[in-house]
């Protein structure tokens, strides 16, 4: 087991977890690890689990739950497998308590892909043992993750409905518990309409954990999705500041990229152009060395941060001219030699062609605008054909690919709206129906000045 890297120990309330260890440092680090795991900061969770494992090994007393947590927090399949082996080896050299065995077996079921089954097991234990809040937290989280969330009419699916019910019950009985507040808000990350209770609980969580970035990021996310853009900026700035302040282990990590991306989007949407441009430069300068980051971080960084200037320009009423567009394109970083390079090239070329169509129509050059529109459609088709090969690369590509596909579809529609304007606002209706609400604590894939309308005025 590698030694824990130097990292900050964030001042943070922690959940209480029954562990078969007499070492208070091991217990504390393991509890901090699971707290950060439930809050969604996997890198920080890994650090604390590594500290717990290192401390336990010094005294020859392995802590099974710290191995289990490391297995859950690992970002790569290979790392998960290695940590699973380490956990099983530790099981052979220690006496697990019944409750630890339950947690471990349920988490192993989760890693085998049975999310709903693991959620049901946690819910059953929480119902039997009322003081087992750990099981209740995980039941809520996993039911939330077990299906697509909401149907086409905006109604919660079966497991999402169960997550909402459990979270609301928990919030009524324990409104002062920081994880209860966080999870009550978190399960509405992708809700068609964010409830007042979700905003209230998110605000409470941010107040209870003022030095942890995740509650502030969640609160800003929900405010943004509620179209309270100006109010969202302060918690998003705070989240970004806290991430950068505590980002000493892995420069350019996933959360730092997401918080910077969200802040840039919110600032630009709120017309804070100067600050948005400054944040955009931060995004473009984030390290993108393949060897320094996990695959999931690299994919998200390549597909989101490094195309932000193009995506930002799609719905900008001030259409860039051809010369300005060429200047913008020069700022994009080169494509790295990666397995998804061809798909990413089609993605970027589609956006470029769509923006050229807009630029050429602004110069009344319809002939070349039509050619650019045709090219954008061809690049979209080529990008969609790459889906199978991209998905074979692993699950870390699913979210970036779907978001990128949505952006390309919107780009083609916007280019079509420029070339073939419609007085009955046909394009506006189609574009708005294509844009989906932001999810997974990520901003909308296409940042907009007015997030409810598309206008060519």
C-alpha positions as CSV (number, residue, x, y, z in Angstrom):
1,X,0.0,0.0,0.0
2,X,1.4,3.3,-1.1
3,X,1.9,5.9,1.6
4,X,-0.6,8.6,1.9
5,X,0.3,11.7,0.0
6,X,0.6,15.0,1.8
7,X,-2.9,16.6,1.9
8,X,-4.9,18.9,4.1
9,X,-7.1,17.6,6.8
10,X,-10.2,19.7,6.1
11,X,-12.0,20.9,9.3
12,X,-15.2,18.9,8.7
13,X,-17.9,17.3,10.8
14,X,-17.7,13.5,10.5
15,X,-20.2,10.7,10.6
16,X,-20.0,8.1,13.4
17,X,-19.1,4.6,12.3
18,X,-18.8,1.5,14.5
19,X,-15.4,0.1,13.8
20,X,-13.4,-2.8,15.3
21,X,-10.4,-0.7,16.0
22,X,-9.0,0.7,19.3
23,X,-6.9,3.3,17.5
24,X,-8.6,6.7,17.5
25,X,-6.6,8.0,14.6
26,X,-7.5,5.1,12.4
27,X,-11.2,5.5,13.4
28,X,-11.2,9.3,12.7
29,X,-9.4,9.0,9.3
30,X,-11.8,6.2,8.2
31,X,-14.9,8.3,9.3
32,X,-13.5,11.3,7.4
33,X,-13.0,9.1,4.4
34,X,-16.6,7.9,4.3
35,X,-17.8,11.4,5.0
36,X,-16.0,12.8,2.0
37,X,-17.2,9.8,-0.1
38,X,-20.8,10.6,0.7
39,X,-20.2,14.2,0.0
40,X,-18.7,13.3,-3.4
41,X,-15.1,14.3,-3.0
42,X,-13.4,11.0,-3.9
43,X,-9.8,12.3,-4.0
44,X,-10.1,13.6,-0.4
45,X,-11.7,10.4,0.7
46,X,-8.8,8.4,-0.8
47,X,-6.4,10.5,1.1
48,X,-8.1,9.8,4.5
49,X,-8.5,6.1,3.8
50,X,-4.8,5.9,2.9
51,X,-3.9,7.7,6.2
52,X,-6.1,5.2,8.1
53,X,-4.5,2.2,6.3
54,X,-1.0,3.5,6.9
55,X,-1.6,4.2,10.6
56,X,-3.3,0.8,11.1
57,X,-0.4,-1.1,9.4
58,X,2.1,0.6,11.7
59,X,0.5,-1.1,14.6
60,X,-0.2,-4.4,12.8
61,X,-4.0,-4.0,13.1
62,X,-5.6,-3.7,9.7
63,X,-8.9,-1.7,9.6
64,X,-11.2,-3.5,7.2
65,X,-13.5,-0.5,6.6
66,X,-10.6,1.7,5.5
67,X,-9.7,-0.9,2.8
68,X,-13.4,-1.0,1.9
69,X,-13.5,2.7,1.6
70,X,-10.4,2.9,-0.6
71,X,-12.0,0.3,-2.9
72,X,-15.1,2.4,-3.2
73,X,-13.3,5.7,-3.7
74,X,-10.8,4.5,-6.4
75,X,-11.5,6.2,-9.7
76,X,-10.2,3.4,-12.0
77,X,-11.4,-0.2,-12.4
78,X,-7.8,-1.5,-12.0
79,X,-7.4,0.4,-8.8
80,X,-10.8,-0.9,-7.5
81,X,-9.7,-4.4,-8.3
82,X,-6.4,-3.9,-6.5
83,X,-8.1,-2.5,-3.4
84,X,-10.7,-5.3,-3.5
85,X,-7.8,-7.8,-3.3
86,X,-6.2,-5.8,-0.5
87,X,-9.6,-5.9,1.4
88,X,-9.9,-9.6,1.0
89,X,-6.4,-10.2,2.2
90,X,-7.1,-8.0,5.2
91,X,-10.2,-10.1,5.9
92,X,-8.0,-13.2,6.2
93,X,-5.9,-11.6,8.9
94,X,-8.4,-9.9,11.1
95,X,-11.7,-10.6,12.9
96,X,-14.5,-8.6,11.4
97,X,-17.5,-7.7,13.5
98,X,-21.0,-8.7,12.1
99,X,-21.8,-5.1,11.3
100,X,-18.5,-4.6,9.4
101,X,-19.1,-7.8,7.4
102,X,-22.6,-6.5,6.5
103,X,-21.1,-3.2,5.2
104,X,-18.4,-4.9,3.3
105,X,-20.6,-7.5,1.7
106,X,-23.2,-4.8,0.7
107,X,-20.5,-2.6,-0.8
108,X,-19.1,-5.6,-2.7
109,X,-22.7,-6.1,-4.1
110,X,-22.6,-2.5,-5.1
111,X,-19.3,-2.9,-7.0
112,X,-20.7,-5.9,-8.8
113,X,-23.3,-3.6,-10.3
114,X,-26.3,-4.3,-8.1
115,X,-26.9,-0.7,-7.0
116,X,-30.6,-1.2,-6.2
117,X,-29.9,-4.5,-4.3
118,X,-27.3,-2.7,-2.2
119,X,-29.7,0.2,-1.5
120,X,-32.5,-2.3,-0.4
121,X,-30.1,-4.1,2.0
122,X,-29.0,-0.8,3.5
123,X,-32.6,0.3,3.8
124,X,-33.6,-2.9,5.6
125,X,-30.8,-2.6,8.1
126,X,-31.6,1.1,8.8
127,X,-35.2,0.1,9.4
128,X,-34.2,-2.7,11.8
129,X,-31.5,-0.6,13.6
130,X,-32.8,2.9,14.0
131,X,-29.5,4.3,15.2
132,X,-27.6,3.0,12.1
133,X,-27.5,6.4,10.3
134,X,-24.7,5.1,8.1
135,X,-26.9,2.6,6.5
136,X,-29.6,5.2,6.0
137,X,-27.3,7.6,4.3
138,X,-26.2,4.9,1.8
139,X,-29.8,3.8,1.2
140,X,-30.7,7.3,0.2
141,X,-27.6,7.8,-2.0
142,X,-27.9,4.4,-3.8
143,X,-31.6,4.6,-4.4
144,X,-30.8,8.0,-6.0
145,X,-28.2,6.4,-8.2
146,X,-30.2,3.3,-9.1
147,X,-32.2,4.6,-12.0
148,X,-32.4,7.5,-14.4
149,X,-34.2,9.7,-11.9
150,X,-37.2,11.2,-13.6
151,X,-39.4,10.1,-16.5
152,X,-40.2,12.3,-19.5
153,X,-43.1,13.9,-17.6
154,X,-40.8,14.9,-14.7
155,X,-42.1,12.3,-12.3
156,X,-39.5,10.4,-10.1
157,X,-38.8,6.9,-11.1
158,X,-39.3,4.0,-8.6
159,X,-35.9,4.2,-6.9
160,X,-35.7,8.0,-7.1
161,X,-39.1,8.2,-5.4
162,X,-37.8,6.0,-2.6
163,X,-34.7,8.1,-2.2
164,X,-36.9,11.2,-1.9
165,X,-39.2,9.6,0.7
166,X,-36.3,8.3,2.8
167,X,-34.5,11.7,2.6
168,X,-37.6,13.7,3.5
169,X,-38.3,11.4,6.5
170,X,-34.7,11.7,7.7
171,X,-34.8,15.5,7.2
172,X,-38.0,15.8,9.3
173,X,-36.4,13.9,12.2
174,X,-32.8,15.1,12.0
175,X,-32.7,18.6,10.4
176,X,-29.5,19.5,12.3
177,X,-27.5,16.6,10.9
178,X,-25.1,17.8,8.3
179,X,-25.2,14.7,6.0
180,X,-29.0,14.5,6.3
181,X,-29.2,18.1,5.0
182,X,-26.7,17.5,2.3
183,X,-28.3,14.3,1.0
184,X,-31.8,15.8,1.1
185,X,-30.5,18.5,-1.2
186,X,-28.3,16.3,-3.3
187,X,-31.0,13.9,-4.5
188,X,-32.6,16.9,-6.3
189,X,-29.4,17.6,-8.3
190,X,-31.3,16.6,-11.5
191,X,-34.9,17.2,-10.5
192,X,-37.0,19.0,-13.2
193,X,-37.8,21.6,-10.6
194,X,-35.8,22.2,-7.4
195,X,-38.0,22.3,-4.3
196,X,-37.8,24.9,-1.6
197,X,-36.9,22.2,0.9
198,X,-33.9,21.2,-1.2
199,X,-32.7,24.8,-1.3
200,X,-33.2,25.2,2.4
201,X,-31.4,21.9,3.2
202,X,-28.5,22.8,0.8
203,X,-28.1,26.2,2.5
204,X,-28.1,24.5,5.9
205,X,-25.4,22.0,4.8
206,X,-23.2,24.8,3.5
207,X,-23.6,26.7,6.8
208,X,-22.7,23.5,8.8
209,X,-19.7,22.8,6.7
210,X,-18.3,26.2,5.9
211,X,-14.8,24.9,5.1
212,X,-15.8,22.1,2.9
213,X,-16.3,22.8,-0.9
214,X,-19.0,20.2,-1.7
215,X,-22.0,21.7,0.2
216,X,-21.3,25.2,-1.3
217,X,-20.9,23.6,-4.8
218,X,-24.2,21.8,-4.3
219,X,-26.0,24.9,-3.1
220,X,-24.7,27.0,-6.0
221,X,-25.7,24.2,-8.4
222,X,-29.3,24.1,-7.1
223,X,-29.6,27.9,-7.1
224,X,-28.3,28.0,-10.7
225,X,-30.8,25.3,-11.7
226,X,-33.5,27.4,-10.0
227,X,-32.5,30.3,-12.3
228,X,-31.2,32.3,-9.3
229,X,-27.9,32.9,-11.1
230,X,-26.8,36.0,-9.2
231,X,-27.3,34.2,-5.9
232,X,-25.5,31.1,-7.1
233,X,-22.3,32.9,-7.8
234,X,-21.3,33.5,-4.2
235,X,-21.4,29.8,-3.1
236,X,-19.8,28.7,-6.4
237,X,-16.9,31.2,-5.8
238,X,-16.6,29.9,-2.2
239,X,-16.5,26.3,-3.4
240,X,-13.9,27.1,-6.1
241,X,-11.8,28.9,-3.5
242,X,-12.0,26.0,-1.0
243,X,-11.0,23.5,-3.7
244,X,-8.0,25.5,-4.9
245,X,-7.0,26.2,-1.3
246,X,-7.0,22.5,-0.4
247,X,-5.8,21.1,-3.7
248,X,-2.3,20.1,-2.7
249,X,-2.4,16.4,-3.6
250,X,-3.2,16.4,-7.3
251,X,-3.1,19.6,-9.2
252,X,-5.9,19.9,-11.7
253,X,-8.1,17.3,-10.0
254,X,-11.7,16.5,-11.0
255,X,-13.4,18.7,-8.4
256,X,-11.1,21.7,-9.2
257,X,-12.0,21.4,-12.8
258,X,-15.8,21.1,-12.1
259,X,-15.8,24.0,-9.7
260,X,-13.9,26.3,-12.1
261,X,-16.1,25.2,-15.0
262,X,-19.3,25.9,-13.0
263,X,-18.0,29.3,-11.8
264,X,-17.1,30.4,-15.3
265,X,-20.5,29.3,-16.6
266,X,-22.4,31.2,-13.9
267,X,-20.3,34.3,-14.3
268,X,-20.8,34.4,-18.0
269,X,-24.5,33.7,-17.7
270,X,-24.8,36.6,-15.2
271,X,-22.9,38.9,-17.7
272,X,-19.9,39.3,-15.4
273,X,-17.7,39.1,-18.5
274,X,-14.5,40.3,-17.0
275,X,-14.5,37.7,-14.2
276,X,-15.8,35.0,-16.6
277,X,-12.9,35.6,-19.0
278,X,-10.5,35.4,-16.1
279,X,-12.0,32.1,-15.0
280,X,-12.0,30.8,-18.6
281,X,-8.2,31.4,-18.7
282,X,-7.9,29.3,-15.5
283,X,-9.8,26.5,-17.2
284,X,-7.5,26.6,-20.3
285,X,-4.4,26.5,-18.1
286,X,-5.4,23.6,-15.9
287,X,-2.8,20.8,-16.4
288,X,-3.8,18.2,-19.0
289,X,-0.8,15.9,-18.7
290,X,-2.1,12.4,-19.4
291,X,0.3,10.7,-16.9
292,X,-0.7,13.0,-14.0
293,X,-4.4,12.3,-13.7
294,X,-6.9,9.4,-13.8
295,X,-8.7,8.6,-17.0
296,X,-12.0,10.0,-15.8
297,X,-10.4,13.3,-14.9
298,X,-8.6,13.5,-18.2
299,X,-11.8,12.8,-20.2
300,X,-13.8,15.4,-18.3
301,X,-11.1,17.9,-18.6
302,X,-10.6,17.4,-22.4
303,X,-14.3,17.3,-23.2
304,X,-15.5,20.1,-20.9
305,X,-12.9,22.7,-19.9
306,X,-11.0,22.8,-23.2
307,X,-14.1,23.4,-25.3
308,X,-15.7,26.0,-22.9
309,X,-14.8,29.0,-25.2
310,X,-16.6,27.3,-28.1
311,X,-19.6,26.2,-26.2
312,X,-19.9,29.7,-24.6
313,X,-20.0,31.3,-28.0
314,X,-22.9,29.1,-29.3
315,X,-25.7,31.1,-27.8
316,X,-24.0,34.4,-27.6
317,X,-26.2,37.1,-29.2
318,X,-23.1,38.9,-30.2
319,X,-22.1,36.6,-33.1
320,X,-18.3,36.4,-33.7
321,X,-17.1,37.4,-37.1
322,X,-14.8,35.1,-39.1
323,X,-11.6,36.9,-38.0
324,X,-12.6,36.9,-34.3
325,X,-13.6,33.2,-34.5
326,X,-10.2,32.3,-36.0
327,X,-8.5,34.1,-33.1
328,X,-10.6,32.2,-30.6
329,X,-9.8,28.9,-32.2
330,X,-6.1,29.6,-31.8
331,X,-6.5,29.5,-28.0
332,X,-7.7,25.9,-28.0
333,X,-5.1,23.4,-26.8
334,X,-4.0,20.7,-29.2
335,X,-5.6,17.3,-29.2
336,X,-3.5,14.8,-27.2
337,X,-2.7,11.3,-28.5
338,X,-5.4,9.4,-26.6
339,X,-7.8,6.6,-27.4
340,X,-10.7,9.1,-27.8
341,X,-8.8,11.5,-30.0
342,X,-10.9,10.8,-33.1
343,X,-14.2,11.3,-31.4
344,X,-13.0,14.5,-29.7
345,X,-11.8,15.8,-33.1
346,X,-15.3,15.3,-34.6
347,X,-16.8,17.0,-31.5
348,X,-14.6,20.1,-31.9
349,X,-14.9,20.2,-35.6
350,X,-18.7,20.2,-35.3
351,X,-18.6,23.1,-33.0
352,X,-16.2,25.0,-35.2
353,X,-18.3,24.5,-38.3
354,X,-21.5,25.6,-36.6
355,X,-19.7,28.7,-35.3
356,X,-18.4,29.4,-38.8
357,X,-21.9,29.1,-40.2
358,X,-23.1,31.8,-37.7
359,X,-20.0,34.0,-38.5
360,X,-20.5,33.8,-42.3
361,X,-24.2,34.6,-42.0
362,X,-23.3,37.7,-39.9
363,X,-21.4,38.7,-43.0
364,X,-24.3,37.8,-45.3
365,X,-22.2,35.1,-46.9
366,X,-25.0,32.5,-47.2
367,X,-23.2,30.3,-49.7
368,X,-20.3,29.5,-47.4
369,X,-22.6,29.5,-44.3
370,X,-24.5,26.6,-46.0
371,X,-21.2,24.8,-46.6
372,X,-20.3,25.2,-42.9
373,X,-23.7,24.0,-41.8
374,X,-23.3,20.9,-44.0
375,X,-19.9,20.2,-42.5
376,X,-21.3,20.6,-39.0
377,X,-24.0,18.0,-39.8
378,X,-21.4,15.6,-41.2
379,X,-19.2,16.0,-38.1
380,X,-22.2,15.3,-35.9
381,X,-23.0,12.1,-37.8
382,X,-19.3,11.0,-37.5
383,X,-19.3,11.8,-33.8
384,X,-22.5,9.7,-33.2
385,X,-20.9,6.8,-35.1
386,X,-18.0,6.8,-32.7
387,X,-20.4,6.0,-29.7
388,X,-19.7,2.2,-29.7
389,X,-15.9,2.6,-29.8
390,X,-16.0,5.3,-27.1
391,X,-18.2,3.3,-24.7
392,X,-15.9,0.4,-25.0
393,X,-13.2,2.6,-23.4
394,X,-15.1,2.5,-20.1
395,X,-17.9,4.1,-18.0
396,X,-15.9,7.3,-17.4
397,X,-16.7,8.3,-21.0
398,X,-20.5,8.0,-20.7
399,X,-21.3,11.4,-19.2
400,X,-18.8,13.4,-21.3
401,X,-20.0,11.7,-24.5
402,X,-23.7,12.3,-23.9
403,X,-23.0,15.9,-22.9
404,X,-20.8,16.4,-26.0
405,X,-23.5,14.9,-28.2
406,X,-26.1,17.3,-26.8
407,X,-23.8,20.2,-27.5
408,X,-23.2,19.1,-31.1
409,X,-27.0,18.7,-31.7
410,X,-27.6,22.2,-30.3
411,X,-24.7,23.6,-32.4
412,X,-26.3,22.2,-35.6
413,X,-29.7,23.6,-34.6
414,X,-28.3,27.0,-33.9
415,X,-26.4,27.1,-37.2
416,X,-29.6,26.0,-38.9
417,X,-31.5,28.9,-37.2
418,X,-28.9,31.3,-38.5
419,X,-29.0,30.0,-42.1
420,X,-32.8,29.4,-42.2
421,X,-34.4,32.0,-39.8
422,X,-38.0,31.2,-38.9
423,X,-40.4,34.0,-37.9
424,X,-42.6,31.5,-35.9
425,X,-39.7,30.8,-33.6
426,X,-39.6,27.1,-34.6
427,X,-35.9,27.0,-33.9
428,X,-36.3,28.5,-30.4
429,X,-38.8,25.7,-29.4
430,X,-36.6,22.9,-30.8
431,X,-33.4,24.2,-29.2
432,X,-35.0,24.7,-25.8
433,X,-36.4,21.2,-25.9
434,X,-32.9,19.8,-26.7
435,X,-31.2,21.6,-23.8
436,X,-31.4,19.4,-20.7
437,X,-31.0,20.6,-17.1
438,X,-27.6,20.3,-15.6
439,X,-26.9,17.2,-13.6
440,X,-24.1,15.5,-11.5
441,X,-23.1,18.9,-10.1
442,X,-22.0,20.0,-13.6
443,X,-23.3,23.2,-15.3
444,X,-25.4,23.0,-18.4
445,X,-23.5,21.6,-21.3
446,X,-24.3,24.9,-23.2
447,X,-23.9,28.0,-21.0
448,X,-26.5,30.6,-21.8
449,X,-27.1,34.2,-21.0
450,X,-30.8,33.6,-20.7
451,X,-31.1,30.0,-19.7
452,X,-34.8,29.8,-20.7
453,X,-34.8,31.2,-24.2
454,X,-32.9,31.3,-27.4
455,X,-33.0,34.5,-29.3
456,X,-31.4,35.8,-32.5
457,X,-32.2,39.4,-31.7
